[in-house]
Amino acid sequence: MARILVISPSGEVYDHDNVRWYRHADLQSHINHYHNIGDAFVFDSSLKLLNFETLEELPITSIDPQQIDRFNAEFDYVFLRGSNYVHAGMNWSRTAEVLRRLKLPVLAFGIGAQAPVSGKLELSEDSKTVLKLISDSTASVGVRGTYSAEVMHELGIKNARIIGCPTAFRNNRPDLAIRLPALDAVKRVGVTLRREVSKHYAKDIKRYLTFHRDLVKAMADRFEVTLMSQGEVEEKKLALGTPEQKQEGMAALRENGWAMAWYLDEQMEGLYRDRMFYSDVVAGYEQLVRKLDLVLGYRLHGNLMALANGTPSIYFTYDSRTVEFAETFQIPSVDVFGDKPFRLEEYWDQALFDRFNAAYARTYGAMSAFLSENKVDHKMARPAAAAAPSAPPAPEPERKVA
């Protein structure tokens, strides 16, 4: 059984491979703090795929030579929790210095690149150094999709493997398949919310928010809807806060210019008060999606959690990350900035989800082969030879990603 280190753990571990937010029982200690619980989904899911005995965090903000000596002597490898690390504003702190002293393999576990809204992705020299150090330490670098693999290739990293995201495989079901019920049997629907957005992610904020609002209202008019937040302070207060904090949360939303102009109205306020869900425990989301008939919306990992549990999901894509996830897993998706209105009936098509089922099986095999290739003890079924990781893609002409 391996002894492993993790970079960027995003939560505390309990019962060996379960994750919840730090001090989760003391909500008041962090109710005013934004954290994306979706990152904890990835951490929790990663642990559920690995065989390990002990786990510790690898600090990357300071250098302690004695501690690094202990890590080198006592641990088998490090993994970098999958996330959106490859972008122009990434701050790696002292990671490069730490990794140069560390003599262990560093497993990139489904990392991704973020394309800018316009222009070419420009990375700092520090980012390039860290990525090359990781690449040189292992047989392969695990990335979430084609765009991220292309970025690695342009950096001279030739051992990238497309493995998707551990969240998809958290229940270790190589034969998972989505089977659609009749649409008139769908009663309970979850909408994954991402109200907060940056102009660096969405090219048209007004379109993003009005499309988001209309989706929520359309689903609420038709189904028993649950609004699934993943950590924004106002939504968290409305879901779990005291009566006074609920009032604070709504007041803050009303003071937000974007929200008032393009997102909030009387119906949305009522739904926000009555139908909001948030949890600091990953298992809470899993329990929720297992009770739902459909999950759709703007959140990468909220949607992927549903699919991992056999619940149909539809992605709403608005940046390179969401596009890349939908492409890797062939998930039915709606372009937020497209010119077509969303009609659920057009996506309630088993043929669309059969594409996901086939892509899921291929990517499961790629993830399993990736872990084996890097000599990581894991729980995933070993794939047939045909499912081995593919070679890195050849460079392609620069493309515009919405």
VMD Tcl script that draws the C-alpha trace (Angstrom):
set ca {
  {0.00 0.00 0.00}
  {1.44 3.31 -1.11}
  {2.35 6.29 1.01}
  {1.45 9.37 -0.98}
  {1.66 13.14 -0.90}
  {-0.81 15.55 -2.46}
  {-0.38 19.06 -3.83}
  {-3.42 21.31 -3.32}
  {-5.69 18.93 -1.37}
  {-8.82 21.18 -1.13}
  {-10.39 19.77 2.03}
  {-9.84 17.50 4.99}
  {-9.86 13.72 4.64}
  {-11.93 11.50 6.92}
  {-12.60 7.76 6.90}
  {-9.56 7.23 4.68}
  {-10.86 8.47 1.30}
  {-13.71 10.90 1.98}
  {-13.36 14.67 1.79}
  {-15.17 17.59 3.40}
  {-14.27 21.23 3.83}
  {-11.98 22.21 6.69}
  {-13.87 22.64 9.98}
  {-17.05 21.72 8.16}
  {-19.03 21.38 11.41}
  {-18.23 24.99 12.32}
  {-20.07 26.64 9.44}
  {-19.89 30.08 11.00}
  {-16.09 30.00 10.86}
  {-16.14 30.11 7.07}
  {-19.62 31.12 5.92}
  {-18.15 34.41 4.65}
  {-15.39 32.60 2.74}
  {-15.75 31.52 -0.88}
  {-14.39 28.11 -1.73}
  {-15.34 25.95 -4.67}
  {-16.48 22.63 -3.23}
  {-16.11 21.21 -6.74}
  {-12.36 21.09 -6.10}
  {-13.11 18.81 -3.16}
  {-15.09 16.55 -5.53}
  {-11.91 16.00 -7.55}
  {-9.78 15.35 -4.46}
  {-12.32 12.93 -2.98}
  {-12.69 11.14 -6.32}
  {-8.92 10.85 -6.78}
  {-8.54 9.13 -3.41}
  {-11.31 6.68 -4.24}
  {-9.33 5.41 -7.24}
  {-6.03 4.89 -5.39}
  {-4.75 2.17 -3.10}
  {-2.82 3.90 -0.35}
  {-1.91 3.55 3.29}
  {-1.10 7.11 4.34}
  {-1.61 10.56 2.86}
  {-0.01 13.92 3.64}
  {0.03 17.33 2.01}
  {3.16 18.49 0.23}
  {3.64 22.16 1.20}
  {4.67 24.36 -1.73}
  {4.88 27.75 -0.04}
  {8.01 27.09 2.02}
  {11.15 24.99 1.92}
  {12.07 22.77 4.86}
  {15.05 20.60 3.86}
  {14.55 18.17 6.75}
  {10.89 17.71 5.87}
  {11.75 17.11 2.21}
  {14.35 14.54 3.25}
  {11.63 12.76 5.24}
  {9.27 12.85 2.27}
  {11.94 11.37 0.01}
  {12.62 8.59 2.52}
  {9.06 7.70 3.49}
  {6.76 8.35 0.51}
  {6.25 6.73 -2.87}
  {4.89 9.53 -5.08}
  {3.10 12.88 -5.15}
  {-0.07 13.72 -7.04}
  {-1.24 17.11 -8.18}
  {-5.00 17.26 -7.73}
  {-6.66 17.84 -11.08}
  {-7.67 21.45 -11.65}
  {-7.37 24.42 -13.98}
  {-3.69 25.16 -13.32}
  {-2.49 26.03 -16.82}
  {-3.45 29.66 -17.35}
  {-1.81 33.05 -17.58}
  {-2.45 34.09 -13.97}
  {-1.31 30.90 -12.20}
  {0.88 31.44 -9.12}
  {2.89 28.32 -8.27}
  {4.55 29.90 -5.23}
  {7.76 27.89 -4.55}
  {6.61 24.70 -6.28}
  {9.54 24.58 -8.72}
  {12.05 24.86 -5.89}
  {10.26 22.16 -3.88}
  {10.07 19.78 -6.84}
  {13.77 20.21 -7.64}
  {14.60 19.00 -4.13}
  {12.02 16.24 -4.16}
  {13.14 12.93 -5.64}
  {9.65 11.46 -6.05}
  {7.44 11.10 -9.14}
  {4.82 13.86 -9.39}
  {1.59 12.59 -10.93}
  {-0.50 15.20 -12.77}
  {-3.97 13.78 -12.18}
  {-6.17 15.32 -14.89}
  {-4.90 18.90 -15.03}
  {-6.26 21.40 -17.54}
  {-5.42 24.52 -19.50}
  {-7.66 27.58 -19.65}
  {-7.83 29.37 -22.97}
  {-8.24 33.16 -22.79}
  {-11.43 34.64 -24.19}
  {-9.35 36.06 -27.04}
  {-5.78 35.68 -28.21}
  {-3.24 32.97 -27.50}
  {-2.55 31.48 -24.09}
  {0.63 32.93 -22.63}
  {2.22 31.14 -19.68}
  {4.80 32.41 -17.23}
  {8.28 30.91 -17.26}
  {7.54 29.58 -13.78}
  {4.50 27.67 -15.08}
  {6.55 26.21 -17.92}
  {9.26 25.13 -15.47}
  {6.82 23.45 -13.08}
  {5.05 21.57 -15.87}
  {8.34 20.34 -17.32}
  {9.56 19.21 -13.90}
  {6.35 17.22 -13.47}
  {6.61 15.77 -16.97}
  {10.23 14.70 -16.46}
  {9.39 12.93 -13.19}
  {6.80 10.50 -14.56}
  {6.04 8.32 -17.55}
  {3.12 10.54 -18.53}
  {1.19 13.69 -17.63}
  {-2.57 13.29 -17.21}
  {-4.63 16.07 -18.82}
  {-8.37 16.48 -19.12}
  {-8.74 16.86 -22.87}
  {-7.43 17.69 -26.33}
  {-6.89 21.41 -25.83}
  {-4.81 20.81 -22.68}
  {-2.78 18.14 -24.50}
  {-2.13 20.59 -27.35}
  {-0.86 23.19 -24.88}
  {1.50 20.62 -23.36}
  {2.75 19.64 -26.80}
  {3.52 23.28 -27.62}
  {5.58 23.44 -24.42}
  {7.64 20.48 -25.57}
  {5.92 18.06 -23.21}
  {5.45 14.97 -25.35}
  {4.09 12.54 -22.76}
  {0.62 14.04 -22.17}
  {-2.25 11.55 -21.88}
  {-5.93 12.49 -22.09}
  {-7.60 10.97 -19.03}
  {-10.59 13.23 -18.33}
  {-11.28 13.81 -14.64}
  {-11.28 11.45 -11.62}
  {-14.77 12.67 -10.66}
  {-16.27 10.75 -13.59}
  {-14.79 7.50 -12.29}
  {-15.25 7.99 -8.53}
  {-17.51 4.94 -8.19}
  {-15.10 2.82 -10.24}
  {-17.74 1.55 -12.65}
  {-16.11 0.57 -15.95}
  {-19.51 -0.43 -17.35}
  {-21.39 2.72 -16.30}
  {-23.97 3.79 -18.88}
  {-26.66 6.46 -18.90}
  {-30.10 5.13 -19.85}
  {-32.76 7.77 -20.32}
  {-36.21 7.24 -18.84}
  {-39.23 8.65 -20.64}
  {-39.13 12.43 -20.35}
  {-42.57 12.52 -18.77}
  {-41.17 10.37 -15.94}
  {-38.65 13.07 -14.99}
  {-39.80 14.85 -11.84}
  {-36.77 16.01 -9.82}
  {-34.15 18.16 -11.53}
  {-30.96 19.74 -10.23}
  {-29.60 22.93 -11.80}
  {-25.92 23.54 -11.10}
  {-25.32 27.24 -10.55}
  {-22.38 29.42 -11.41}
  {-23.64 32.95 -10.96}
  {-20.22 34.47 -10.33}
  {-18.26 34.71 -13.55}
  {-15.36 36.72 -14.91}
  {-14.94 38.39 -18.28}
  {-11.82 36.21 -18.54}
  {-14.09 33.14 -18.69}
  {-17.28 34.35 -20.40}
  {-17.08 36.60 -23.44}
  {-20.56 38.08 -22.96}
  {-21.58 38.49 -19.31}
  {-25.11 39.67 -20.12}
  {-25.79 36.67 -22.34}
  {-24.22 34.32 -19.79}
  {-26.41 35.53 -16.91}
  {-29.69 35.92 -18.81}
  {-29.29 32.44 -20.34}
  {-28.52 31.12 -16.84}
  {-31.60 32.82 -15.37}
  {-33.87 31.55 -18.13}
  {-32.62 27.99 -17.64}
  {-33.34 28.07 -13.91}
  {-36.83 29.48 -14.43}
  {-37.70 27.07 -17.24}
  {-36.73 24.07 -15.14}
  {-38.59 25.42 -12.10}
  {-41.74 25.94 -14.18}
  {-41.66 22.34 -15.27}
  {-40.06 20.21 -12.52}
  {-39.37 19.97 -8.81}
  {-36.10 21.84 -8.95}
  {-33.06 21.99 -6.65}
  {-30.55 24.80 -7.18}
  {-27.09 23.35 -6.59}
  {-24.55 25.92 -5.43}
  {-20.87 25.11 -5.03}
  {-19.59 27.77 -2.66}
  {-20.51 31.37 -3.52}
  {-21.02 33.22 -0.23}
  {-24.49 34.59 -0.98}
  {-25.83 31.23 -2.13}
  {-24.22 29.49 0.83}
  {-25.91 31.88 3.26}
  {-29.27 31.35 1.59}
  {-28.87 27.57 1.83}
  {-27.43 27.19 5.32}
  {-27.24 30.54 7.09}
  {-29.15 31.96 10.04}
  {-32.25 34.05 9.25}
  {-30.10 37.15 9.50}
  {-27.47 35.68 7.17}
  {-30.14 34.70 4.66}
  {-31.23 38.34 4.60}
  {-27.59 39.42 4.20}
  {-27.16 37.05 1.28}
  {-30.21 38.35 -0.56}
  {-29.27 41.96 0.16}
  {-25.81 41.37 -1.29}
  {-27.31 39.90 -4.44}
  {-29.57 42.91 -4.83}
  {-26.54 45.18 -4.53}
  {-24.72 43.30 -7.28}
  {-25.13 45.29 -10.49}
  {-24.81 42.32 -12.84}
  {-27.21 40.19 -10.81}
  {-29.85 42.90 -10.59}
  {-29.58 43.81 -14.27}
  {-29.52 40.34 -15.81}
  {-30.15 37.59 -13.26}
  {-32.45 38.37 -10.35}
  {-36.17 38.89 -10.62}
  {-39.08 38.06 -8.34}
  {-39.24 34.41 -9.38}
  {-35.48 33.94 -9.05}
  {-35.49 35.46 -5.59}
  {-38.19 33.02 -4.51}
  {-36.26 30.06 -5.90}
  {-33.08 31.25 -4.25}
  {-34.85 31.42 -0.90}
  {-36.68 28.10 -1.13}
  {-34.76 25.74 -3.42}
  {-31.07 26.36 -2.69}
  {-28.71 23.48 -1.81}
  {-25.15 23.64 -0.56}
  {-22.97 21.26 1.45}
  {-19.39 21.34 2.70}
  {-19.30 17.53 2.47}
  {-18.74 15.85 -0.90}
  {-20.91 12.90 0.12}
  {-23.84 15.30 0.53}
  {-23.78 16.10 -3.19}
  {-23.50 12.46 -4.11}
  {-26.54 11.63 -2.00}
  {-28.45 14.46 -3.69}
  {-27.68 13.55 -7.31}
  {-28.66 9.93 -6.70}
  {-32.17 11.16 -5.87}
  {-32.50 13.34 -8.96}
  {-33.75 12.37 -12.42}
  {-31.67 14.96 -14.28}
  {-28.86 17.41 -13.48}
  {-27.95 20.19 -15.88}
  {-26.23 23.53 -15.75}
  {-23.01 25.44 -15.59}
  {-20.86 23.51 -13.09}
  {-18.19 21.14 -14.38}
  {-18.00 18.90 -11.37}
  {-21.59 19.17 -10.21}
  {-22.67 17.81 -13.59}
  {-19.91 15.20 -13.64}
  {-20.88 14.00 -10.15}
  {-24.34 13.28 -11.52}
  {-23.03 11.33 -14.51}
  {-20.70 9.32 -12.27}
  {-23.78 8.18 -10.39}
  {-25.80 7.28 -13.48}
  {-27.95 10.43 -13.50}
  {-28.33 12.08 -16.93}
  {-26.67 15.48 -17.23}
  {-26.43 18.21 -19.85}
  {-23.58 20.70 -19.90}
  {-23.92 24.41 -20.62}
  {-20.59 25.42 -22.12}
  {-19.19 28.94 -21.96}
  {-15.38 28.65 -21.91}
  {-12.58 26.31 -22.92}
  {-12.86 24.23 -19.73}
  {-16.52 23.39 -20.16}
  {-16.07 22.76 -23.88}
  {-13.12 20.48 -23.19}
  {-15.01 18.39 -20.63}
  {-17.96 18.01 -22.95}
  {-15.67 17.00 -25.82}
  {-13.60 14.51 -23.80}
  {-16.67 12.67 -22.51}
  {-19.00 13.47 -25.44}
  {-21.53 14.87 -22.97}
  {-24.61 16.48 -24.54}
  {-23.97 20.21 -24.29}
  {-25.50 23.60 -25.02}
  {-23.40 26.54 -26.22}
  {-24.44 29.44 -23.98}
  {-23.31 31.88 -26.67}
  {-24.98 30.06 -29.54}
  {-28.02 31.39 -31.36}
  {-30.42 28.57 -30.49}
  {-32.80 28.56 -27.52}
  {-32.52 25.56 -25.22}
  {-35.23 22.93 -25.57}
  {-34.83 19.91 -23.31}
  {-36.66 17.65 -25.78}
  {-33.87 18.11 -28.34}
  {-31.35 16.65 -25.88}
  {-33.51 13.86 -24.49}
  {-32.14 11.45 -27.05}
  {-30.59 8.11 -26.08}
  {-28.31 8.29 -29.13}
  {-26.66 11.41 -27.67}
  {-26.07 9.69 -24.36}
  {-24.78 6.55 -26.09}
  {-21.95 8.73 -27.36}
  {-21.19 9.61 -23.75}
  {-21.40 5.95 -22.75}
  {-18.83 4.98 -25.40}
  {-16.52 7.91 -24.58}
  {-16.78 7.15 -20.86}
  {-15.67 3.55 -21.44}
  {-12.70 4.69 -23.56}
  {-11.64 7.33 -21.07}
  {-12.03 4.93 -18.13}
  {-9.58 2.66 -19.92}
  {-7.22 5.56 -20.56}
  {-7.30 6.62 -16.89}
  {-6.63 3.08 -15.71}
  {-3.76 2.62 -18.18}
  {-2.32 6.01 -17.19}
  {-2.17 5.01 -13.53}
  {-0.62 1.65 -14.39}
  {1.88 3.26 -16.76}
  {3.03 5.43 -13.87}
  {3.28 2.43 -11.51}
  {0.53 3.77 -9.25}
  {-1.32 1.17 -7.19}
  {-4.99 1.71 -8.00}
  {-8.46 0.17 -7.88}
  {-9.51 0.63 -11.51}
  {-10.01 -2.35 -13.78}
  {-7.07 -2.93 -16.11}
  {-8.08 -2.09 -19.67}
  {-7.59 -4.19 -22.76}
  {-4.60 -3.29 -24.91}
  {-6.82 -1.25 -27.22}
  {-7.70 1.07 -24.36}
  {-4.09 2.03 -23.58}
  {-3.29 5.76 -23.43}
  {-3.06 7.35 -26.83}
  {-0.01 9.19 -28.05}
  {0.07 12.94 -27.62}
  {-1.75 14.78 -30.39}
  {0.12 16.43 -33.20}
  {0.03 20.21 -33.15}
  {-3.03 21.73 -34.76}
  {-3.66 25.23 -36.03}
  {-4.70 27.63 -33.33}
  {-8.45 27.55 -32.89}
  {-10.89 29.89 -31.28}
  {-12.53 28.38 -28.24}
  {-15.74 29.94 -26.98}
}
mol new
graphics top color blue
foreach p $ca { graphics top sphere $p radius 0.5 }
foreach p [lrange $ca 0 end-1] q [lrange $ca 1 end] { graphics top cylinder $p $q radius 0.2 }
display resetview
